[in-house]
Amino acid sequence: MFLCSTITELQSELAKVTPGQTVGFVPTMGALHLGHQSLIKKAIAENELVVVSIFVNPLQFAPDEDLEKYPRSLEQDRQICQQLGVKILFAPPVAEMGIADGETTVVVPPSRMTSVLCGQYRPGHFQGVATIVTKLLNIVRPTVAYFGEKDAQQLAIIRRLVQDLHLGVIIRSCPIVREDSGLAYSSRNQYLNPPQKQAATALYRSLTKAKQAFLAGERNTNQLLTIVRHELAQTEAIKLQYVLLVEPNTLVPLTSITKSGLLAIACYLGETRLIDNIVLAVRKPIIAIDGPAGAGKSTISRRVAHRLNLIYLDTGAMYRAITWLVQQQEIDIEDEEAIASLVQTAVLELLPSENRHGPTIVKINGTDVTDAIRTPKVTAKVSQIAAQAAVRQKLVKLQQQWGEKGGIVAEGRDIGTNVFPDAELKVFLTASVQERARRRLADLKNQGETDIELSSLQQEIEQRDYLDSNRSISPLKKTDDAIEVNTDGLSIEQVTERIISLYH
C-alpha cells in the first residue's frame, strides 16, 4: 500500500493506473470502524484499485464543536487499510488541502437541503462537507465513490452536487453497519461511557418501532414521529435534538409517506452528538439484471430471487412469447403495423415454476408456450421483434406494472436503463462470446438439438449483440450505476453469491 500526504504524490501514483481500470474512492475522517471497513470492502470488491482518504475537515466543524478532540489514529487506520487491500492511502495535512489560512472557494449546496435536519443546528457544516468532498473528487477523479447511509443528509447533498457540477463520478451508498445492540457504528461512539452506550441503543429501537407501525400500514408522519419520541422518552439520558421524516433524495419534509421516507434522529448523550436513520419504503427493493444474450441472466435471476425471497420477473420470456405468437400467426417480421396490432390484444401470463430451478411458466392468450419459446426458431428472431417500438412499449408498461410493489428480480437488456431506472441494485451480467456460445450449445444438446455448430452459434450471438446494442429504442448498454459481473470461469453458485453480497 502506498501512503501519501501530498496531492502530487497521489496523482503521480494514480497516473500509473491502466486505462479502463476502475478506481474506487472512500473518503473518511479516520478513526476507522467496521462501518468504514464495510465501505472499503465494497469498493475493493467492485474496483481494480481503491483509494482511501483520511482528512479531519476543519470546515465542517463549528467553533464550539469537537474538532480538537476528534479521534485521530493514523497508524491504526493505515494497518486496517493495508490488511483490507487498499492500494493508496491519502492523508493530507490541512495546508495541502488549501484551507490552512481559512480562505478557500466554498461549495454551497441548495439551501433547502442544508437548512433541515442537521443543517438547522450546524450552520455551515454541509458547505464545509461539500467543499472538501468536491476537492477530493477532483483530486482523485475516481470511477465510484462510496458513502455510508448513516450520514443520509450528507449522502443526498453529495449526490446533488455531483449531479449539478457534472463531476462524472458514480456515488454508491452503503447500508448502515450496526453493533449487535443495534447502535450504528460511529467514530464518536468512543466518547460514550458504558451507561451512555447502553442508553444509545434506544435510537435504533425507536426507529424499529416506527418501522413496525409503517409495515402495519401507518403512513402519517405525525403518528410515526410520535412513536419515535415516545420510545426515546423512556431513556432519560437522551436529549433529543430532532426527529424528522423527509423525502430521502430532496430532504423535503413529508406529511405522509407515499413512496419512501427518511426517518432521522439527532440527539445528545452527555456532550456526544449521535445521529441515526431508517428509510421507510412502500415499494420493496428491485434488482435489475441486464446483459447480453447468453450471459446466464435467467438462471442467475431465478436463483437470486429464490435466495432473497423475491419474485422473478422473466422479461426475456415475454419478448420470446410475442415472437412465438408472431410466427404462429405467420406475420411477416417486417410488418410492424400488424405486429403492433397483435401485441395490443395479446394476454401474457408469467407463473412461477413448481421446480424452483425450472423456467418461469409462460402463457400467451391462454396457451402454455414455456418450452416453445426456447427453440432456435424463436431465438433467431426475438431481437428483431424486441426492437419494435409497439412491442417494447406494451411490454415495458406491463413490466412496470408488475414492479410497482417491488420485491422483484428482473432481467433483460434494458431493465436498469429503461424499465426500472430507480432499481435499488443494478447488475450488468456479461461473458465472452465464446463462453456464451458454449453454454448455448450445451442447452440445445440437452433439448435434443444435435446438428448445431459452435461457430454458427458464435456468429448468431455476435449478430444479436450488434442488434441489441444498436437498436434505436432502449439499446443494450451498461448504466453508470450498474455493477458489472463477468461470469467467465464462474459457477452459477459463485455468480449468485456475488450478486447476493452486492444486495446486502
C-alpha positions as CSV (number, residue, x, y, z in Angstrom):
1,M,0.0,0.0,0.0
2,F,1.2,3.5,-0.9
3,L,0.8,6.1,1.8
4,C,0.9,9.7,0.6
5,S,0.4,13.1,2.1
6,T,0.6,15.4,-0.9
7,I,-1.6,15.8,-4.0
8,T,1.5,15.5,-6.2
9,E,2.4,12.1,-4.7
10,L,-1.2,10.9,-5.0
11,Q,-1.7,11.9,-8.6
12,S,1.7,10.5,-9.6
13,E,0.6,7.2,-8.2
14,L,-2.8,7.4,-9.9
15,A,-1.1,8.2,-13.2
16,K,0.1,4.5,-13.2
17,V,-3.5,3.3,-13.4
18,T,-4.1,1.4,-16.7
19,P,-6.7,2.9,-19.0
20,G,-10.0,1.1,-18.4
21,Q,-9.3,0.2,-14.8
22,T,-11.9,1.4,-12.3
23,V,-10.9,3.4,-9.3
24,G,-12.9,3.2,-6.1
25,F,-12.7,6.0,-3.5
26,V,-13.7,6.0,0.1
27,P,-13.3,9.5,1.8
28,T,-13.1,9.3,5.6
29,M,-12.1,11.4,8.6
30,G,-10.2,8.4,10.0
31,A,-10.7,6.5,13.3
32,L,-11.9,3.7,11.1
33,H,-14.5,1.4,12.5
34,L,-16.5,-1.5,11.0
35,G,-18.8,0.9,9.1
36,H,-15.8,2.4,7.3
37,Q,-14.4,-1.1,6.7
38,S,-17.7,-2.1,5.0
39,L,-17.3,0.8,2.6
40,I,-13.7,-0.2,1.8
41,K,-14.6,-3.9,1.3
42,K,-17.3,-3.0,-1.1
43,A,-15.0,-0.7,-3.0
44,I,-12.3,-3.4,-3.2
45,A,-14.9,-5.9,-4.4
46,E,-16.0,-3.6,-7.2
47,N,-12.8,-1.9,-8.5
48,E,-9.3,-2.7,-9.6
49,L,-7.8,0.0,-7.4
50,V,-9.1,1.6,-4.2
51,V,-8.0,4.9,-2.7
52,V,-9.0,5.8,0.9
53,S,-8.5,9.3,2.2
54,I,-8.2,10.4,5.8
55,F,-8.8,14.0,6.5
56,V,-10.4,15.6,9.5
57,N,-12.1,18.5,7.8
58,P,-12.0,21.8,9.8
59,L,-14.5,23.4,7.5
60,Q,-17.3,21.2,8.8
61,F,-16.8,21.9,12.5
62,A,-18.3,25.0,14.2
63,P,-16.1,26.8,16.8
64,D,-17.9,25.1,19.6
65,E,-17.7,21.6,18.2
66,D,-15.2,18.8,18.8
67,L,-12.6,19.4,16.1
68,E,-9.6,19.3,18.5
69,K,-10.7,16.2,20.3
70,Y,-12.0,14.3,17.3
71,P,-10.3,10.9,17.3
72,R,-7.2,10.6,15.2
73,S,-5.4,7.2,14.8
74,L,-3.5,7.3,11.6
75,E,-1.2,4.3,12.3
76,Q,-4.0,2.1,13.3
77,D,-6.0,3.2,10.3
78,R,-3.1,2.6,8.0
79,Q,-2.8,-1.0,9.3
80,I,-6.6,-1.6,8.7
81,C,-6.4,-0.3,5.1
82,Q,-3.3,-2.4,4.4
83,Q,-5.0,-5.5,5.8
84,L,-8.1,-4.9,3.7
85,G,-6.2,-4.5,0.4
86,V,-6.3,-0.7,-0.1
87,K,-3.7,0.4,-2.7
88,I,-3.4,4.1,-1.9
89,L,-4.0,5.9,1.4
90,F,-4.1,9.7,1.1
91,A,-3.7,11.5,4.4
92,P,-3.0,15.2,3.6
93,P,-2.4,17.9,6.2
94,V,-4.7,20.9,6.3
95,A,-2.3,23.1,4.3
96,E,-2.2,20.6,1.5
97,M,-6.0,20.9,1.0
98,G,-5.7,24.7,0.6
99,I,-7.6,25.8,3.6
100,A,-5.0,26.5,6.2
101,D,-5.5,30.3,6.1
102,G,-9.3,30.0,6.3
103,E,-9.6,31.2,2.7
104,T,-10.9,29.0,0.0
105,T,-13.7,28.8,-2.6
106,V,-16.7,27.4,-0.9
107,V,-19.2,25.0,-2.5
108,V,-22.8,26.0,-1.4
109,P,-25.4,23.3,-1.8
110,P,-29.1,24.2,-2.2
111,S,-30.3,25.9,1.0
112,R,-33.4,23.8,1.2
113,M,-31.1,20.8,1.6
114,T,-28.8,22.3,4.2
115,S,-31.4,24.1,6.3
116,V,-33.2,21.0,7.5
117,L,-32.2,18.0,9.8
118,C,-28.6,18.5,11.0
119,G,-28.2,21.7,8.9
120,Q,-30.6,23.5,11.1
121,Y,-28.4,23.0,14.1
122,R,-25.0,23.0,12.4
123,P,-24.9,26.2,10.2
124,G,-22.1,26.0,7.6
125,H,-21.5,22.3,8.2
126,F,-22.6,21.0,4.9
127,Q,-20.9,23.8,3.0
128,G,-17.7,22.6,4.6
129,V,-18.5,18.9,3.7
130,A,-19.4,19.8,0.1
131,T,-16.3,21.9,-0.4
132,I,-13.8,19.2,0.8
133,V,-15.7,16.4,-0.9
134,T,-15.6,18.3,-4.2
135,K,-11.9,19.0,-3.7
136,L,-11.2,15.3,-3.1
137,L,-13.3,14.1,-6.0
138,N,-11.4,16.5,-8.3
139,I,-8.1,15.4,-6.9
140,V,-8.7,11.6,-7.1
141,R,-11.1,11.5,-10.0
142,P,-12.5,8.1,-9.1
143,T,-14.9,6.0,-11.1
144,V,-17.0,5.3,-8.0
145,A,-17.1,7.0,-4.5
146,Y,-18.5,5.3,-1.5
147,F,-20.5,6.9,1.3
148,G,-22.4,5.4,4.3
149,E,-26.2,5.7,4.6
150,K,-25.9,6.7,8.3
151,D,-25.0,10.2,7.1
152,A,-28.1,10.3,5.0
153,Q,-28.3,14.1,4.6
154,Q,-24.6,14.3,3.6
155,L,-25.3,11.5,1.0
156,A,-28.3,13.3,-0.5
157,I,-26.3,16.6,-0.7
158,I,-23.3,14.9,-2.3
159,R,-25.5,13.2,-4.9
160,R,-26.9,16.6,-5.8
161,L,-23.6,18.4,-6.0
162,V,-22.1,15.6,-8.2
163,Q,-25.2,16.0,-10.5
164,D,-25.2,19.8,-10.5
165,L,-21.4,20.2,-11.0
166,H,-21.2,17.3,-13.6
167,L,-18.3,15.7,-11.6
168,G,-18.6,12.4,-13.6
169,V,-18.4,10.1,-10.6
170,I,-20.8,7.4,-9.5
171,I,-21.9,7.8,-5.9
172,R,-22.5,4.4,-4.3
173,S,-24.4,4.3,-0.9
174,C,-23.7,1.5,1.5
175,P,-26.0,0.3,4.4
176,I,-25.6,1.3,8.0
177,V,-23.4,-1.2,9.9
178,R,-24.6,-1.8,13.5
179,E,-23.3,-3.4,16.6
180,D,-25.3,-6.3,18.0
181,S,-27.2,-3.9,20.2
182,G,-28.4,-2.0,17.1
183,L,-26.2,1.0,17.7
184,A,-24.8,2.4,14.5
185,Y,-21.0,2.4,14.3
186,S,-19.6,5.9,14.6
187,S,-16.2,7.4,15.4
188,R,-17.9,9.3,18.2
189,N,-19.1,6.2,19.9
190,Q,-15.8,6.0,21.7
191,Y,-16.7,9.2,23.6
192,L,-19.6,7.2,25.3
193,N,-19.2,5.6,28.7
194,P,-20.8,2.2,29.2
195,P,-24.2,3.5,30.6
196,Q,-24.4,6.1,27.8
197,K,-23.6,3.4,25.2
198,Q,-26.4,1.3,26.6
199,A,-28.7,4.3,26.5
200,A,-27.8,5.0,22.9
201,T,-29.4,1.7,21.8
202,A,-32.8,3.5,22.2
203,L,-32.2,5.3,18.9
204,Y,-32.4,2.2,16.7
205,R,-35.1,0.7,18.9
206,S,-37.3,3.7,18.4
207,L,-36.7,3.6,14.7
208,T,-37.6,-0.1,14.6
209,K,-40.9,0.5,16.4
210,A,-41.8,3.2,13.9
211,K,-40.9,0.8,11.1
212,Q,-43.1,-1.9,12.6
213,A,-46.0,0.6,12.6
214,F,-45.2,1.5,9.0
215,L,-45.2,-2.1,7.9
216,A,-48.6,-2.5,9.6
217,G,-49.9,0.3,7.4
218,E,-49.2,3.6,9.2
219,R,-48.2,6.3,6.7
220,N,-48.9,9.5,8.7
221,T,-45.8,11.5,9.6
222,N,-47.1,12.8,13.0
223,Q,-48.1,9.3,14.1
224,L,-44.7,7.8,13.1
225,L,-42.8,10.7,14.8
226,T,-44.9,10.2,18.0
227,I,-43.9,6.6,18.2
228,V,-40.2,7.5,18.0
229,R,-40.5,10.3,20.5
230,H,-42.4,8.1,23.0
231,E,-39.8,5.4,22.8
232,L,-36.9,7.8,23.2
233,A,-38.6,9.5,26.2
234,Q,-38.2,6.2,28.1
235,T,-34.4,6.8,28.2
236,E,-33.8,9.8,30.4
237,A,-30.1,10.2,29.4
238,I,-31.1,11.0,25.8
239,K,-31.6,14.7,24.9
240,L,-33.4,14.7,21.7
241,Q,-32.4,17.4,19.2
242,Y,-34.8,16.4,16.4
243,V,-36.7,13.6,14.9
244,L,-38.0,14.3,11.3
245,L,-39.4,12.5,8.3
246,V,-38.2,13.8,4.9
247,E,-38.1,12.6,1.3
248,P,-34.7,10.7,1.1
249,N,-33.3,12.5,-2.0
250,T,-34.7,16.0,-1.8
251,L,-34.9,16.2,2.1
252,V,-38.3,17.9,1.8
253,P,-40.4,17.3,4.9
254,L,-43.2,14.9,4.4
255,T,-46.7,14.9,5.9
256,S,-47.2,11.3,4.9
257,I,-45.3,8.6,3.1
258,T,-46.5,7.7,-0.4
259,K,-43.3,6.2,-1.8
260,S,-40.5,6.4,0.7
261,G,-39.4,8.5,3.7
262,L,-36.2,9.1,5.6
263,L,-36.9,8.9,9.3
264,A,-34.0,10.6,11.1
265,I,-32.9,11.3,14.6
266,A,-30.2,13.5,16.2
267,C,-29.7,13.6,20.0
268,Y,-27.1,14.1,22.7
269,L,-25.8,11.7,25.3
270,G,-23.8,13.9,27.6
271,E,-21.7,16.0,25.2
272,T,-21.7,13.5,22.5
273,R,-24.0,14.1,19.5
274,L,-25.3,11.0,17.7
275,I,-27.4,10.5,14.6
276,D,-29.3,7.6,13.1
277,N,-31.9,6.9,10.5
278,I,-34.0,4.4,8.7
279,V,-35.7,4.5,5.3
280,L,-39.3,3.5,5.1
281,A,-40.2,2.4,1.6
282,V,-43.6,1.5,0.3
283,R,-42.1,-0.4,-2.6
284,K,-40.0,-3.4,-1.9
285,P,-36.5,-3.4,-3.4
286,I,-35.9,-4.2,-7.1
287,I,-32.9,-6.0,-8.5
288,A,-32.3,-5.2,-12.2
289,I,-30.0,-7.6,-14.1
290,D,-29.1,-6.5,-17.6
291,G,-26.6,-8.0,-20.1
292,P,-26.2,-9.6,-23.5
293,A,-27.8,-12.8,-24.6
294,G,-26.4,-16.0,-23.1
295,A,-24.8,-14.4,-20.1
296,G,-26.8,-16.5,-17.7
297,K,-29.3,-13.8,-16.7
298,S,-32.4,-16.1,-16.4
299,T,-30.7,-18.8,-14.5
300,I,-29.0,-16.4,-12.1
301,S,-32.0,-14.2,-11.7
302,R,-34.2,-17.2,-10.7
303,R,-31.6,-18.3,-8.1
304,V,-31.1,-14.8,-6.7
305,A,-34.9,-14.3,-6.4
306,H,-35.3,-17.7,-4.6
307,R,-32.5,-17.0,-2.2
308,L,-33.7,-13.5,-1.3
309,N,-37.4,-14.5,-1.3
310,L,-38.2,-12.1,-4.1
311,I,-40.3,-12.6,-7.3
312,Y,-38.5,-13.4,-10.5
313,L,-39.8,-11.4,-13.5
314,D,-38.6,-13.1,-16.7
315,T,-38.8,-10.2,-19.2
316,G,-36.9,-12.1,-21.8
317,A,-39.6,-14.8,-21.9
318,M,-42.2,-12.0,-22.5
319,Y,-40.4,-11.0,-25.7
320,R,-39.9,-14.6,-26.8
321,A,-43.7,-15.2,-26.3
322,I,-44.6,-12.3,-28.6
323,T,-42.1,-13.6,-31.1
324,W,-43.6,-17.1,-30.9
325,L,-47.1,-15.6,-31.4
326,V,-45.9,-13.6,-34.5
327,Q,-44.5,-16.7,-36.0
328,Q,-47.6,-18.7,-35.2
329,Q,-49.8,-16.1,-36.9
330,E,-47.4,-16.2,-39.8
331,I,-47.0,-12.4,-39.8
332,D,-44.0,-11.0,-41.7
333,I,-41.4,-9.9,-39.2
334,E,-41.0,-6.6,-41.1
335,D,-44.8,-5.9,-40.8
336,E,-44.6,-3.6,-37.8
337,E,-48.2,-2.4,-38.1
338,A,-49.6,-5.9,-38.0
339,I,-47.3,-6.8,-35.1
340,A,-48.3,-3.7,-33.2
341,S,-52.0,-4.7,-33.6
342,L,-51.2,-8.2,-32.5
343,V,-49.3,-7.2,-29.3
344,Q,-52.0,-4.8,-28.2
345,T,-54.5,-7.6,-27.8
346,A,-52.1,-10.3,-26.5
347,V,-52.6,-11.5,-22.9
348,L,-49.4,-12.5,-21.2
349,E,-49.1,-14.6,-18.1
350,L,-46.0,-15.4,-16.1
351,L,-46.4,-18.0,-13.4
352,P,-43.8,-19.5,-11.0
353,S,-42.4,-22.9,-11.8
354,E,-43.2,-25.7,-9.4
355,N,-39.4,-26.5,-9.6
356,R,-37.5,-23.6,-8.2
357,H,-34.7,-24.2,-10.7
358,G,-37.1,-24.5,-13.6
359,P,-38.1,-21.8,-16.1
360,T,-41.0,-19.4,-15.5
361,I,-44.2,-20.8,-16.9
362,V,-45.2,-18.6,-19.8
363,K,-48.7,-18.4,-21.3
364,I,-49.9,-16.2,-24.1
365,N,-53.6,-16.0,-24.9
366,G,-54.1,-19.0,-22.7
367,T,-51.5,-21.2,-24.4
368,D,-48.6,-22.6,-22.4
369,V,-45.5,-21.7,-24.5
370,T,-42.8,-22.3,-21.9
371,D,-40.9,-24.8,-24.0
372,A,-41.8,-23.4,-27.4
373,I,-40.3,-20.0,-26.8
374,R,-36.8,-21.6,-26.2
375,T,-36.4,-23.0,-29.7
376,P,-33.7,-21.8,-32.1
377,K,-36.5,-20.6,-34.4
378,V,-37.8,-18.1,-31.8
379,T,-34.3,-17.2,-30.6
380,A,-33.2,-16.2,-34.1
381,K,-35.9,-13.6,-34.4
382,V,-36.5,-12.3,-30.8
383,S,-34.1,-9.4,-31.1
384,Q,-35.9,-8.0,-34.2
385,I,-39.3,-8.3,-32.5
386,A,-38.0,-6.8,-29.3
387,A,-36.6,-3.8,-31.2
388,Q,-40.0,-2.7,-32.5
389,A,-41.5,0.3,-30.7
390,A,-45.0,-1.1,-30.2
391,V,-43.7,-4.3,-28.7
392,R,-41.4,-2.6,-26.3
393,Q,-43.9,0.0,-25.2
394,K,-46.5,-2.7,-24.4
395,L,-44.2,-5.0,-22.6
396,V,-42.3,-2.3,-20.6
397,K,-45.7,-1.0,-19.4
398,L,-46.6,-4.5,-18.2
399,Q,-43.2,-4.9,-16.5
400,Q,-43.5,-1.6,-14.7
401,Q,-47.0,-2.5,-13.5
402,W,-45.6,-5.8,-12.1
403,G,-42.8,-3.8,-10.5
404,E,-44.9,-1.1,-8.8
405,K,-44.9,-3.1,-5.5
406,G,-41.2,-4.0,-5.9
407,G,-39.8,-7.2,-4.4
408,I,-38.7,-8.5,-7.8
409,V,-35.6,-9.6,-9.6
410,A,-36.0,-8.6,-13.3
411,E,-33.6,-9.4,-16.1
412,G,-33.3,-8.3,-19.7
413,R,-31.4,-5.9,-21.9
414,D,-32.8,-2.6,-20.8
415,I,-34.1,-3.3,-17.3
416,G,-31.8,-0.9,-15.4
417,T,-31.7,1.7,-18.1
418,N,-35.3,1.9,-19.2
419,V,-37.7,-0.2,-17.3
420,F,-36.5,0.2,-13.7
421,P,-34.0,3.1,-13.7
422,D,-34.6,3.6,-10.0
423,A,-33.9,-0.1,-9.1
424,E,-32.1,-0.4,-5.7
425,L,-29.4,-2.7,-7.3
426,K,-28.4,-2.8,-10.9
427,V,-26.1,-5.6,-12.2
428,F,-24.7,-5.9,-15.7
429,L,-24.1,-9.7,-16.2
430,T,-21.8,-10.5,-19.1
431,A,-19.5,-13.2,-20.5
432,S,-17.3,-13.7,-23.6
433,V,-19.0,-14.6,-26.9
434,Q,-17.1,-17.9,-26.8
435,E,-18.4,-18.8,-23.3
436,R,-21.9,-17.8,-24.2
437,A,-21.9,-19.9,-27.4
438,R,-20.5,-22.9,-25.4
439,R,-23.3,-22.6,-22.9
440,R,-26.0,-22.2,-25.6
441,L,-24.7,-25.3,-27.4
442,A,-24.9,-27.3,-24.1
443,D,-28.5,-26.2,-23.6
444,L,-29.5,-27.1,-27.1
445,K,-28.0,-30.6,-26.8
446,N,-29.9,-31.1,-23.6
447,Q,-33.1,-30.2,-25.6
448,G,-32.2,-32.8,-28.2
449,E,-30.7,-30.5,-30.9
450,T,-27.6,-32.2,-32.3
451,D,-26.9,-30.5,-35.6
452,I,-25.8,-27.1,-34.3
453,E,-22.2,-25.9,-34.8
454,L,-20.4,-23.9,-32.1
455,S,-19.1,-21.5,-34.8
456,S,-22.6,-20.7,-36.1
457,L,-23.8,-20.0,-32.5
458,Q,-20.9,-17.6,-32.0
459,Q,-21.9,-15.8,-35.2
460,E,-25.5,-15.7,-34.1
461,I,-24.6,-14.3,-30.7
462,E,-22.3,-11.6,-32.2
463,Q,-25.1,-10.6,-34.6
464,R,-27.6,-10.5,-31.7
465,D,-25.2,-8.4,-29.6
466,Y,-24.9,-5.9,-32.5
467,L,-28.7,-5.7,-33.0
468,D,-29.3,-5.3,-29.3
469,S,-26.7,-2.6,-28.8
470,N,-27.6,-0.6,-31.9
471,R,-31.4,-0.7,-31.8
472,S,-33.0,2.8,-31.8
473,I,-35.2,2.2,-28.8
474,S,-33.6,1.3,-25.4
475,P,-30.3,-0.2,-26.8
476,L,-28.3,-2.7,-24.6
477,K,-25.8,-0.8,-22.5
478,K,-24.4,-0.8,-19.0
479,T,-25.7,2.1,-16.9
480,D,-23.2,4.2,-15.0
481,D,-24.5,2.9,-11.6
482,A,-24.6,-0.8,-12.6
483,I,-22.1,-3.2,-11.3
484,E,-20.5,-5.4,-14.0
485,V,-20.1,-9.1,-13.2
486,N,-18.2,-11.2,-15.8
487,T,-19.3,-14.8,-15.5
488,D,-16.5,-16.4,-17.5
489,G,-15.0,-19.2,-15.4
490,L,-17.5,-18.8,-12.6
491,S,-20.1,-21.3,-11.5
492,I,-23.8,-20.5,-11.2
493,E,-23.5,-20.6,-7.4
494,Q,-20.5,-18.2,-7.4
495,V,-22.3,-15.7,-9.5
496,T,-25.4,-16.0,-7.4
497,E,-23.4,-15.4,-4.2
498,R,-21.7,-12.4,-5.8
499,I,-25.0,-10.7,-6.5
500,I,-26.5,-11.5,-3.1
501,S,-23.4,-10.0,-1.5
502,L,-24.0,-6.8,-3.6
503,Y,-27.6,-6.7,-2.5
504,H,-26.7,-6.8,1.2
